[in-house]
Amino acid sequence: MRQYILLNPGPVNVSPRVQQALLRGDLCHREEEFSELLIAIRTKLLHAFAPRDYTAVPVSGSGTLAVEAMISSALPEGKKLLVINNGVYGERMLRMAEAHRIPAVELRYGWTERPDLGQVEAMLKADPAISAVALVHHETTTGLLNPVAEIGTITRRMGRWLLLDAVSALAGESLDIARDGVDLCACTANKCIQGLPGVAFVLVRNEAMAAMQPYPRRSLYLHLPLHWEAQEKRSIPFTPSVQTWYALDAALDELLEETVAKRVRRYQAASRLLREGFLRLGLQCLLPREYQANSLTSLLLPEGMTYQPIHDGLKAHGFVIYEGQGKLQTGIFRVANMGHLTLDDFRRFLEALADVLRK
């Protein structure tokens, strides 16, 4: 089977070391060996992202599962969630709240707009029933980076929780969840952490986890305190995808060896190289530079061209890109630079893209 360079925003190309972790063998999740794996993963997650005052709760499933577990677990009865909605994934959090019968309000913005901080603060002042704010850090719909630290400052000052979807951001963007006032942070293995699909996690401030214990169980499988209570006893409530947990363990080893700061800088260097190349090819970015995340670039389709011929031409060269979503589906294409890739991979991609555009 041909191996492709994946320039879609997850799943990503992973290292041979992570791939090899899948071959560690079959394991029963009720045995001590799995307990040791569980402890190792939780410890490494905290070492990488939250060395104090937080707990890590890994769960089997996609990043969306982690976000939904966060949303469904973090609201007391009768309180409201404020969703900042400026893309597909903000809209998804709103739908999650509605599915779990959580009263939700939103601040809706255009897909290329950052939220108005004054509006966020005014809404929290006007409605004391709002107990938490939900925000997507990197809105992968467009590559838009939302202002986490600024919103965290507001929520902390006003005594509300900040629930952060960092699925496409953690390990790819500068983020200190304690400094930036994040109370719950959802992520997945198969984006900037460079693991495989099948396991995700939520980082939860210790005080928030303690407060969540009496909150209503809106779901059995997604209830974070249920997972946390079992994991604190070296166990797990449901059957995990064991092999992908092995792969996450190996990916975290690689991340800690590289360091999170150096990985962020590696992604910055890759995006800079790509964007300089796009400029030379006459392509226009959807977003201004100061709004762009490190790991994805949305580009306007050249006049007279559609997505499919560009995708198919690049795939023939061994590269996979991504189309736009929703109302942007026919207007843009997206190029991610997540995963176990080198600058030479991106240079070869730019050569292939130039060839495809010429043809």
HULINMO-V257293 format. One record per pair of residues at least 24 apart in sequence whose C-alpha atoms are under 7 Angstrom apart, sorted by sequence separation. I is the first residue (numbers start at 1). J is the second residue. D is the distance in Angstrom with one decimal. If there is no record, write none. Layout:
I,J,D  I,J,D
This chain:
79,103,6.8  80,104,5.3  81,105,6.3  82,106,5.3  83,107,6.4  84,108,6.3  85,109,6.2  86,110,5.6  87,111,5.1  168,192,6.7  271,295,6.4  72,97,6.8  86,111,4.8  156,181,6.2  183,208,6.7  71,97,6.5  268,294,5.1  307,333,6.7  86,113,6.8  137,164,6.5  153,180,6.9  267,294,5.7  68,96,6.2  72,100,6.4  132,160,5.2  133,161,6.2  134,162,6.1  135,163,6.3  136,164,5.8  137,165,6.0  138,166,6.7  140,168,6.9  152,180,5.4  153,181,6.4  267,295,6.0  131,160,5.2  132,161,4.4  133,162,5.0  134,163,4.7  135,164,5.1  136,165,4.6  137,166,5.3  152,181,4.5  131,161,6.4  132,162,5.7  133,163,6.0  134,164,6.0  135,165,6.2  136,166,6.4  138,168,5.8  152,182,6.3  301,331,5.8  319,349,7.0  132,163,6.9  138,169,5.5  149,180,4.5  300,331,6.0  301,332,5.0  112,144,6.8  114,146,6.1  137,169,6.4  148,180,6.6  149,181,6.9  300,332,4.4  301,333,6.5  121,154,6.5  299,332,5.3  300,333,6.6  117,151,6.9  298,332,6.4  299,333,5.4  298,333,5.8  299,334,6.1  317,352,6.4  298,334,4.5  297,334,5.7  298,335,6.5  296,334,6.9  297,335,5.3  314,352,6.5  296,335,5.7  297,336,6.3  314,353,6.5  296,336,4.1  295,336,5.5  296,337,6.1  295,337,5.0  314,356,6.7  198,241,6.5  295,338,5.7  313,356,5.7  90,135,6.8  199,244,6.4  90,136,6.1  198,244,5.9  199,245,6.4  310,356,6.5  89,136,6.9  82,130,6.5  196,244,6.1  80,129,5.7  81,130,5.6  79,129,5.3  80,130,4.3  81,131,6.3  82,132,6.3  83,133,5.9  84,134,6.2  89,139,6.5  79,130,5.9  80,131,5.9  81,132,5.2  82,133,4.7  83,134,4.8  84,135,5.5  196,247,6.5  79,131,6.0  81,133,5.9  82,134,6.1  83,135,6.4  87,139,6.2  195,247,5.9  196,248,6.9  88,141,5.9  195,248,5.1  87,141,5.8  195,251,5.3  194,251,6.0  193,251,6.5  189,248,6.2  193,255,6.9  271,337,6.6  270,337,6.6  267,337,6.8  274,346,6.8  270,343,6.1  277,350,6.5  281,354,6.8  171,260,5.6  174,264,6.9  172,263,6.7  173,264,5.7  171,263,6.7  172,264,4.8  171,264,6.2  172,267,6.4  67,165,6.2  63,167,6.0  70,184,6.9  70,186,6.8  100,218,6.2  67,186,5.4  66,186,5.5  66,187,6.6  173,294,6.5  172,294,6.5  172,295,6.6  63,187,5.7  63,188,4.7  62,188,6.5  50,177,6.9  66,200,5.9  62,197,6.5  66,201,5.8  62,198,5.7  66,202,6.2  61,198,4.7  62,199,6.1  63,200,5.5  60,198,5.7  61,199,4.9  62,200,5.9  74,212,6.3  77,215,6.8  60,199,4.3  61,200,6.0  76,215,5.2  77,216,6.6  59,199,5.8  60,200,6.1  75,215,7.0  76,216,6.8  58,199,7.0  59,200,5.4  58,200,5.7  59,201,5.6  58,201,3.9  57,201,5.4  58,202,6.4  56,201,6.9  57,202,5.2  194,339,5.3  56,202,6.0  57,203,6.3  72,218,6.3  145,291,5.6  192,338,5.6  194,340,6.7  56,203,4.6  144,291,5.6  145,292,5.8  191,338,6.4  192,339,6.2  55,203,5.8  56,204,6.4  144,292,5.3  145,293,5.2  191,339,6.7  54,203,6.5  55,204,5.3  143,292,5.7  144,293,6.0  54,204,5.4  55,205,6.3  73,223,5.6  143,293,5.5  54,205,4.2  55,206,6.1  73,224,6.0  53,205,5.9  54,206,5.0  53,206,5.6  69,222,4.6  143,296,5.3  69,223,6.1  143,297,5.8  69,224,6.2  138,293,6.5  143,298,6.3  142,298,5.6  57,227,6.9  57,228,5.9  112,287,6.5  18,195,6.7  12,190,6.2  11,190,5.3  12,191,6.0  10,190,6.0  11,191,6.1  14,194,5.6  60,240,5.4  10,191,5.1  14,195,6.4  60,241,6.0  9,191,6.9  12,194,6.5  141,325,6.3  11,196,6.9  11,197,6.5  35,234,5.3  35,235,6.2  41,249,5.6  44,252,6.5  48,256,6.5  29,239,6.8  48,260,6.8  22,243,5.1  22,244,6.8  22,246,6.4  21,246,5.6  22,247,6.0  21,247,5.1  19,247,6.8  18,247,5.1  21,250,6.6  18,250,5.5  17,250,6.9  18,251,5.9  7,319,6.8  8,320,6.4  5,318,6.1  6,319,6.1  7,320,5.4  8,321,5.0  4,318,5.0  5,319,4.8  6,320,5.0  7,321,4.9  8,322,5.2  4,319,5.6  5,320,6.3  6,321,6.9  4,320,6.8  14,339,6.1  15,340,5.8  12,338,6.4  13,339,5.1  14,340,5.1  8,335,6.2  9,336,5.3  12,339,4.9  13,340,5.5  7,335,5.4  8,336,5.3  7,336,4.6  9,338,6.8  7,337,5.9
